[in-house]
Amino acid sequence: ETLPQILLSQSEKLGSDWTAIREKAYGIWQAYNWRDYLRYTRRTALGLISLGLKRGENVGLILDNHPEWLFSELGVQAAGGITVPLFTSSVAKELAFGLNRVRAAYAIVQDQEQVDKLLEIKGELANLRQVIYIDPTGMRPYSHDWLISYRKLLRQGAALDREKPGLFEQETALGKSQDVALMLMTSGTTGLPKLVMLTHLNMTEMSRKWIEEAPIKTGDNWISITPTAWIVDQIWGVGIALAGGLTMNFPETAETATEDFREIGPTVI
């Protein structure tokens, strides 16, 4: 199965009885069950399709550790796209290199800081059709056709779902385990960073082996504290958590991570 196909299965199996994701906001842990996980992923995928995302196209993800990262990654893949996670700490020129390297058609970014970086290099991003931003803080003065809020993307996805019920399942079913799921950048220690292509089968096989060998089970906790562009949270936060039914936990901020870590008491680190 592909990762989005596994999400469909887990939503059916674990439903609203199990917590898929927790995020701490304003000192309180907010929970998403597996049906919530699927609903937001569905709307993200259909929103991207409504924008014009085609199967096989690449989408840059410049995102922090929040649930929207998972919804975006699985949503792109469900629509037949390939995700290319990039570091939020990258400067504008580094982002231009990464996005142009894969001819990214869209970019989903965290906030105003990342939008400003892309606006700075817009003239260099010939293939980038639109930028979707998650956090609307500070974005009110920005009136640019190139930009769309994630909230609006979800509304467009919900509208397409009403117009064409079953489209998400049809698109997800077209995925094959041999398809490339994501591409990660190497550190570039021997020159320019290289791209590593990981198929759905790469991710699910690594996940299966960990689930078989490690002392983890459905409902156990993983806490997401490494960058989303690293393989650590990709394989654990996306792959193992998804396939094993673990709960993904997102700390509120880097400053509260230690306290949040104590509260969650993750099963494995």
C-alpha positions as a printed NumPy array, in Angstrom:
array([[  0.   ,   0.   ,   0.   ],
       [  0.956,   3.653,  -0.346],
       [  1.044,   5.922,   2.69 ],
       [ -2.332,   7.57 ,   1.882],
       [ -3.846,   4.111,   1.338],
       [ -2.629,   3.14 ,   4.816],
       [ -4.256,   6.286,   6.219],
       [ -7.575,   5.219,   4.678],
       [ -7.22 ,   1.788,   6.296],
       [ -6.252,   3.182,   9.7  ],
       [ -9.134,   5.67 ,   9.633],
       [-11.523,   2.784,   9.066],
       [ -9.874,   0.557,  11.675],
       [ -9.066,   3.041,  14.464],
       [-11.704,   5.66 ,  13.688],
       [-12.548,   8.145,  16.428],
       [-11.571,   5.781,  19.267],
       [ -7.812,   6.361,  18.959],
       [ -5.804,   9.578,  18.942],
       [ -3.713,  10.014,  15.804],
       [ -2.201,  13.45 ,  16.505],
       [ -1.795,  15.787,  19.458],
       [ -0.661,  19.389,  19.255],
       [ -0.047,  21.649,  22.214],
       [ -1.502,  25.124,  21.735],
       [ -1.822,  27.798,  24.448],
       [ -0.743,  25.219,  27.023],
       [ -3.451,  22.682,  26.151],
       [ -3.061,  19.487,  24.161],
       [ -5.453,  19.441,  21.189],
       [ -6.27 ,  15.977,  19.825],
       [ -7.104,  14.71 ,  16.345],
       [ -8.46 ,  11.186,  15.936],
       [ -7.828,   9.063,  12.862],
       [-10.988,  10.249,  11.135],
       [ -9.883,  13.854,  11.682],
       [ -6.489,  12.971,  10.188],
       [ -8.176,  11.572,   7.095],
       [-10.651,  14.47 ,   6.79 ],
       [ -7.953,  17.151,   6.745],
       [ -5.777,  15.094,   4.406],
       [ -8.742,  14.587,   2.059],
       [ -9.514,  18.307,   1.935],
       [ -5.852,  19.16 ,   1.401],
       [ -5.54 ,  16.699,  -1.491],
       [ -8.742,  17.866,  -3.169],
       [ -7.806,  21.501,  -2.603],
       [ -4.53 ,  20.921,  -4.425],
       [ -6.34 ,  19.132,  -7.251],
       [ -8.702,  22.11 ,  -7.529],
       [ -5.648,  24.372,  -7.907],
       [ -4.384,  22.202, -10.763],
       [ -1.894,  19.75 ,  -9.209],
       [ -1.217,  16.895, -11.633],
       [ -0.003,  13.389, -10.882],
       [  3.779,  13.179, -10.816],
       [  4.317,  16.864, -10.024],
       [  6.542,  17.928,  -7.145],
       [  5.458,  20.066,  -4.197],
       [  7.91 ,  21.792,  -1.872],
       [  7.105,  21.658,   1.855],
       [  8.726,  24.349,   4.004],
       [  6.985,  23.491,   7.251],
       [  7.549,  23.302,  10.991],
       [  6.432,  20.449,  13.238],
       [  2.651,  20.852,  13.224],
       [ -0.28 ,  18.66 ,  12.126],
       [ -0.591,  20.63 ,   8.863],
       [  2.736,  19.121,   7.812],
       [  1.202,  15.624,   7.939],
       [ -2.026,  16.727,   6.231],
       [  0.005,  18.408,   3.487],
       [  2.441,  15.558,   2.924],
       [ -0.219,  12.856,   2.782],
       [ -2.544,  15.141,   0.809],
       [  0.046,  15.741,  -1.916],
       [  0.803,  12.033,  -2.131],
       [ -2.898,  11.086,  -2.25 ],
       [ -3.283,  13.392,  -5.253],
       [ -0.37 ,  11.623,  -6.96 ],
       [  2.233,  14.28 ,  -6.233],
       [  5.695,  13.951,  -4.716],
       [  6.687,  15.933,  -1.632],
       [ 10.061,  17.645,  -1.313],
       [ 10.54 ,  18.76 ,   2.325],
       [ 12.957,  21.67 ,   2.772],
       [ 14.359,  23.257,   5.926],
       [ 12.543,  26.288,   7.349],
       [ 15.967,  27.576,   8.441],
       [ 17.144,  27.799,   4.806],
       [ 17.835,  31.227,   3.33 ],
       [ 16.009,  32.329,   0.176],
       [ 18.785,  31.234,  -2.226],
       [ 18.858,  27.738,  -0.702],
       [ 15.095,  27.431,  -1.11 ],
       [ 15.383,  28.582,  -4.73 ],
       [ 17.97 ,  25.863,  -5.35 ],
       [ 15.784,  23.151,  -3.802],
       [ 12.535,  24.187,  -5.503],
       [ 14.133,  24.703,  -8.913],
       [ 16.044,  21.435,  -8.683],
       [ 12.739,  19.537,  -8.764],
       [ 10.747,  22.093, -10.799],
       [  8.277,  22.318,  -7.919],
       [  4.783,  23.259,  -9.111],
       [  3.559,  24.374,  -5.674],
       [  5.019,  25.159,  -2.274],
       [  3.28 ,  24.807,   1.079],
       [  4.976,  27.022,   3.649],
       [  4.607,  27.689,   7.352],
       [  4.25 ,  31.426,   7.767],
       [  5.033,  35.004,   6.751],
       [  8.772,  34.449,   7.162],
       [  8.814,  31.715,   4.523],
       [  6.465,  33.667,   2.219],
       [  8.82 ,  36.649,   2.359],
       [ 11.752,  34.448,   1.345],
       [  9.879,  33.148,  -1.699],
       [  8.615,  36.587,  -2.701],
       [ 12.241,  37.752,  -2.597],
       [ 13.209,  35.143,  -5.213],
       [  9.916,  34.93 ,  -7.118],
       [ 11.614,  35.91 , -10.371],
       [ 13.852,  32.825, -10.101],
       [ 10.981,  30.368,  -9.528],
       [  9.634,  29.959, -13.05 ],
       [  7.914,  26.626, -12.347],
       [  6.219,  27.569,  -9.065],
       [  2.545,  28.247,  -9.804],
       [  1.299,  29.04 ,  -6.294],
       [  2.338,  29.254,  -2.644],
       [  0.043,  28.022,   0.131],
       [  0.738,  29.438,   3.604],
       [ -0.422,  27.794,   6.841],
       [ -0.191,  30.525,   9.498],
       [ -2.13 ,  33.683,   8.504],
       [ -0.454,  35.854,  11.168],
       [  0.806,  39.043,   9.515],
       [ -0.508,  38.028,   6.089],
       [ -3.509,  40.39 ,   5.912],
       [ -1.645,  43.132,   3.945],
       [ -0.464,  40.6  ,   1.349],
       [ -2.752,  40.718,  -1.712],
       [ -0.931,  38.602,  -4.264],
       [ -2.494,  36.106,  -6.691],
       [  0.56 ,  33.901,  -6.157],
       [ -0.448,  33.334,  -2.509],
       [ -3.359,  31.375,  -1.054],
       [ -4.087,  30.537,   2.572],
       [ -4.286,  26.935,   3.747],
       [ -7.706,  27.753,   5.182],
       [ -8.937,  28.683,   1.697],
       [ -7.324,  25.55 ,   0.252],
       [ -9.319,  23.429,   2.737],
       [-12.546,  25.222,   1.751],
       [-11.844,  24.542,  -1.923],
       [-11.133,  20.905,  -1.109],
       [-14.393,  20.55 ,   0.818],
       [-16.303,  22.114,  -2.098],
       [-14.731,  19.697,  -4.596],
       [-15.548,  16.804,  -2.264],
       [-19.225,  17.805,  -2.332],
       [-19.142,  18.256,  -6.089],
       [-17.331,  14.991,  -6.808],
       [-17.811,  12.554,  -3.918],
       [-15.432,   9.622,  -4.129],
       [-12.77 ,  11.547,  -6.07 ],
       [-10.308,  11.348,  -3.17 ],
       [-10.678,   7.567,  -2.947],
       [-10.295,   7.246,  -6.73 ],
       [ -7.105,   9.294,  -6.775],
       [ -5.673,   7.509,  -3.74 ],
       [ -6.384,   4.102,  -5.308],
       [ -4.272,   5.037,  -8.351],
       [ -1.13 ,   5.151,  -6.202],
       [  1.37 ,   2.287,  -6.423],
       [  3.877,   1.196,  -3.78 ],
       [  6.71 ,   1.68 ,  -6.304],
       [  5.779,   5.359,  -6.826],
       [  8.158,   7.955,  -5.388],
       [  6.557,   9.339,  -2.209],
       [  9.079,  12.026,  -1.301],
       [ 12.54 ,  13.356,  -2.034],
       [ 14.934,  14.452,   0.691],
       [ 18.06 ,  16.56 ,   0.357],
       [ 21.38 ,  15.185,   1.58 ],
       [ 23.587,  17.408,   3.717],
       [ 25.807,  18.324,   0.765],
       [ 29.077,  17.557,   2.563],
       [ 30.725,  16.475,  -0.706],
       [ 29.322,  19.279,  -2.859],
       [ 25.835,  20.423,  -3.734],
       [ 23.057,  18.556,  -1.867],
       [ 21.81 ,  15.483,  -3.692],
       [ 18.212,  14.317,  -3.883],
       [ 17.267,  10.944,  -2.414],
       [ 14.102,   9.453,  -3.902],
       [ 12.088,   7.358,  -1.446],
       [  9.194,   5.252,  -2.708],
       [  6.139,   4.358,  -0.659],
       [  7.612,   0.849,  -0.481],
       [ 10.852,   2.226,   1.018],
       [  8.836,   3.939,   3.743],
       [  6.433,   1.096,   4.466],
       [  9.129,  -1.599,   4.514],
       [ 11.302,   0.394,   6.936],
       [  8.205,   0.997,   9.047],
       [  7.2  ,  -2.662,   9.015],
       [ 10.619,  -3.764,  10.233],
       [ 10.628,  -1.249,  13.078],
       [  7.101,  -2.242,  14.116],
       [  8.089,  -5.913,  14.136],
       [ 11.306,  -5.412,  16.096],
       [ 10.75 ,  -2.427,  18.401],
       [  8.563,  -2.534,  21.521],
       [  5.832,  -0.294,  20.084],
       [  2.104,  -0.788,  19.653],
       [ -1.061,   1.066,  18.657],
       [ -1.565,   4.191,  20.749],
       [  2.085,   4.555,  21.775],
       [  3.582,   8.034,  21.612],
       [  6.175,   9.613,  19.338],
       [  7.142,  13.245,  19.9  ],
       [  8.099,  15.282,  16.843],
       [ 11.173,  17.382,  17.635],
       [ 13.473,  16.942,  14.623],
       [ 13.061,  18.961,  11.394],
       [ 10.397,  17.756,   8.979],
       [ 13.023,  17.667,   6.216],
       [ 15.053,  14.994,   8.063],
       [ 14.547,  11.266,   7.623],
       [ 14.043,  10.786,  11.404],
       [ 10.619,  12.395,  11.629],
       [  9.781,  11.294,   8.105],
       [ 10.182,   7.613,   8.885],
       [  8.794,   7.812,  12.431],
       [  6.271,  10.629,  12.187],
       [  4.93 ,   9.741,   8.753],
       [  5.808,   6.081,   8.208],
       [  5.869,   4.237,  11.53 ],
       [  3.255,   6.378,  13.295],
       [  0.915,   5.902,  10.336],
       [  1.468,   2.18 ,   9.809],
       [  1.698,   1.316,  13.512],
       [ -1.156,   3.474,  14.737],
       [  1.115,   5.542,  16.996],
       [  0.14 ,   9.004,  18.236],
       [  2.168,  11.894,  16.798],
       [  2.772,  14.629,  19.388],
       [  3.783,  18.175,  18.447],
       [  5.251,  20.441,  21.172],
       [  3.965,  24.012,  21.342],
       [  7.323,  25.717,  20.754],
       [ 11.007,  24.874,  20.838],
       [ 11.161,  26.59 ,  24.235],
       [  8.446,  24.351,  25.73 ],
       [  9.692,  21.137,  24.1  ],
       [ 11.361,  19.794,  27.266],
       [  8.26 ,  20.349,  29.392],
       [  5.998,  18.945,  26.662],
       [  8.319,  15.95 ,  26.356],
       [  7.854,  15.192,  30.074],
       [  4.088,  15.468,  29.818],
       [  3.88 ,  13.044,  26.889],
       [  6.495,  10.548,  28.049],
       [  7.126,   9.143,  24.548],
       [  7.385,   5.384,  24.23 ],
       [ 10.507,   5.534,  22.068],
       [ 13.015,   8.275,  21.156]])
